[in-house]
Amino acid sequence: MICILGGTFDPVHFGHLRPALDVQQALEIPRVHLLPCRVPPHRDPPQGSPEQRLELLRLAVADEPALDIDTRELGREGPSYMVDTLESLRAEKGEKSLCLALGMDALLGLQSWYRWREIAKLCHLVVMQRPGRQWPKQGALADLVSKARTGALRQLHERPAGCIFGVPVTQMAVSSTRIRELLAAGKSPRYLLPDAVLNRIKQEKWYAN
């Protein structure tokens, strides 16, 4: 089984890393592949360059074999549409089980994604659940969830795509936006992100303005 977790990682922090590890352990797979986005279609461009964000991500996972990095979106021009990435992976992996890990907020906004209906046909959706967030209750997305949701992990391992599976993850109120705000104000974001990442940011004076 292959599982990817996308994001801008601008910069990477413990709110990305711990849930990724939660997913890896819940799915009982060797690793989760972190997928840094080059041009996010649904938000402002990242402040850090692709090269900066990738360097920090590599520092963050250097000593964690359960987390790896997939750089395919950084090498692709134009908006980083997830459906294109999944088609690329499917072409490489054939009928191997493929999972996309995403938060409940992302799931609830899935209908705004480019070619969103094709995404659930290309992969399983692994929804990272935090306390207080509810599954969609109505509309096309709720219909998709009601048909595809399963609590049986073996179905994800046995099928190439098409299931929706919830994974409780560690609640961490950390955001890249808050880290950038602290750095821009000359304050320390220590204990919100790995020391190796923070040390590199400080050394290069990234996110200072």
C-alpha positions in Angstrom: 0.0 0.0 0.0 1.2 3.5 -0.9 0.0 6.5 1.2 0.6 10.1 0.4 0.0 13.2 2.4 0.1 16.5 0.6 0.7 20.1 1.8 2.7 23.3 1.2 4.8 22.6 4.4 5.5 26.3 4.6 7.3 25.5 6.9 6.8 21.9 8.1 5.9 21.5 11.7 4.7 18.9 14.3 1.1 19.3 13.2 2.1 17.8 9.9 4.5 15.2 11.2 2.7 13.6 14.2 -0.6 13.0 12.2 1.5 11.5 9.4 3.0 9.1 11.8 -0.4 8.3 13.3 -1.6 7.4 9.8 1.4 5.2 9.1 0.8 3.3 12.2 -3.0 3.0 11.8 -2.6 1.7 8.2 0.1 -0.7 9.2 2.4 0.3 6.3 6.1 0.9 6.2 5.9 4.6 5.5 3.8 7.6 4.5 5.1 9.8 1.6 4.9 13.5 2.3 4.1 15.4 -0.9 5.1 19.1 -1.0 2.9 21.1 -3.3 4.5 23.6 -5.8 1.5 25.7 -6.7 -1.6 25.2 -4.4 -4.8 25.6 -6.4 -7.0 26.7 -3.4 -4.8 29.1 -1.4 -2.2 31.8 -1.7 1.3 30.8 -3.0 3.7 29.6 -0.3 6.0 32.2 1.2 9.0 29.7 1.1 10.4 28.7 -2.3 10.1 25.0 -3.4 13.8 24.5 -2.6 13.5 26.0 0.9 10.4 24.0 1.8 11.9 20.8 0.5 15.2 21.3 2.4 13.3 21.9 5.6 11.1 18.9 5.0 14.2 16.7 4.5 15.6 17.9 7.8 12.4 17.2 9.5 12.2 13.5 8.4 15.9 12.7 8.3 15.8 10.4 11.3 12.3 9.0 10.8 12.1 6.0 8.5 8.3 5.9 8.6 8.1 9.2 6.8 9.5 9.8 3.3 9.2 12.6 0.6 7.7 12.5 -2.9 8.9 15.5 -4.9 6.8 15.0 -8.1 4.6 18.1 -7.6 7.7 20.3 -7.1 8.9 19.3 -10.6 5.6 20.0 -12.4 4.7 23.4 -13.8 1.3 24.9 -13.2 -1.2 24.3 -10.4 -0.5 21.1 -8.4 -3.8 19.3 -9.0 -4.1 16.2 -6.9 -5.8 14.3 -9.6 -2.8 14.7 -11.8 -0.5 13.4 -9.1 -2.8 10.4 -8.4 -2.9 9.6 -12.1 0.9 9.7 -12.2 1.2 7.4 -9.2 -1.4 5.0 -10.6 0.5 4.8 -13.9 3.6 3.8 -11.9 2.0 1.4 -9.3 -0.6 -0.3 -11.5 -3.3 -1.9 -9.3 -1.5 -1.5 -6.0 -3.5 0.0 -3.2 -3.1 3.8 -3.2 -4.2 6.1 -0.3 -4.5 9.9 0.0 -4.4 11.1 3.6 -6.3 14.4 4.2 -7.9 16.3 7.0 -11.6 16.5 7.6 -11.6 20.1 6.5 -10.1 19.1 3.2 -12.6 16.3 2.8 -15.5 18.7 3.4 -14.0 21.0 0.7 -13.4 18.1 -1.8 -16.1 19.2 -4.2 -14.1 22.4 -5.0 -11.1 20.2 -6.1 -10.3 19.8 -9.8 -12.0 16.7 -11.1 -12.9 15.7 -7.6 -15.1 12.7 -8.5 -12.2 11.0 -10.2 -10.0 11.2 -7.0 -12.0 8.6 -5.1 -11.7 6.3 -8.1 -7.9 6.6 -8.2 -7.3 6.1 -4.5 -8.7 5.4 -1.1 -9.3 8.5 1.1 -7.8 8.3 4.5 -9.4 11.0 6.6 -7.5 12.3 9.6 -10.1 12.8 12.3 -9.7 15.3 15.1 -12.2 15.7 18.0 -15.3 17.7 17.2 -15.3 17.4 13.4 -18.3 15.7 11.7 -18.6 13.7 8.5 -20.6 15.5 5.7 -24.3 15.1 6.3 -25.9 16.0 2.9 -25.2 16.5 -0.8 -23.1 14.7 -3.3 -20.1 14.4 -0.9 -22.3 12.8 1.9 -23.6 10.3 -0.7 -20.0 9.4 -1.6 -19.0 8.9 2.0 -22.1 6.8 2.8 -21.3 4.4 -0.1 -17.5 4.3 0.3 -16.8 4.6 4.1 -15.5 1.5 5.8 -14.0 0.5 9.1 -12.3 -2.5 7.7 -8.6 -1.8 7.2 -8.2 -5.0 5.1 -10.4 -3.5 2.4 -7.8 -0.8 1.9 -5.1 -3.4 1.6 -7.1 -5.6 -0.7 -8.5 -3.0 -3.1 -6.6 -0.5 -5.3 -9.0 2.4 -4.6 -12.6 3.5 -3.7 -12.8 3.3 0.1 -13.0 6.1 2.7 -11.4 5.3 6.0 -11.2 7.4 9.2 -8.0 7.6 11.3 -8.1 9.4 14.7 -4.9 11.6 14.9 -3.2 13.6 17.6 -4.8 17.0 18.2 -2.2 19.6 17.7 -3.1 23.3 17.4 -0.1 24.2 15.3 -0.1 26.1 12.0 2.5 27.3 9.5 0.8 30.7 9.5 1.4 31.1 13.2 5.0 30.0 12.9 5.6 32.5 10.1 3.9 35.3 12.1 6.2 34.6 15.1 9.3 34.6 12.9 8.3 37.8 11.2 7.8 39.4 14.6 11.2 38.3 15.8 9.7 35.8 18.2 10.6 32.1 18.7 8.4 29.3 17.4 10.4 26.7 19.3 8.5 23.5 20.3 6.1 23.9 17.3 8.5 22.4 14.8 11.7 20.3 14.9 14.8 22.0 16.2 16.7 21.1 13.0 14.1 22.9 10.9 14.1 26.0 13.2 17.9 26.2 13.3 18.0 26.2 9.5 15.3 28.8 9.2 17.2 31.0 11.7 20.5 30.4 10.0 19.2 31.5 6.6 16.8 34.2 8.1 13.9 32.6 6.1 10.4 33.9 7.0 11.9 36.9 8.7 10.0 39.5 6.6 
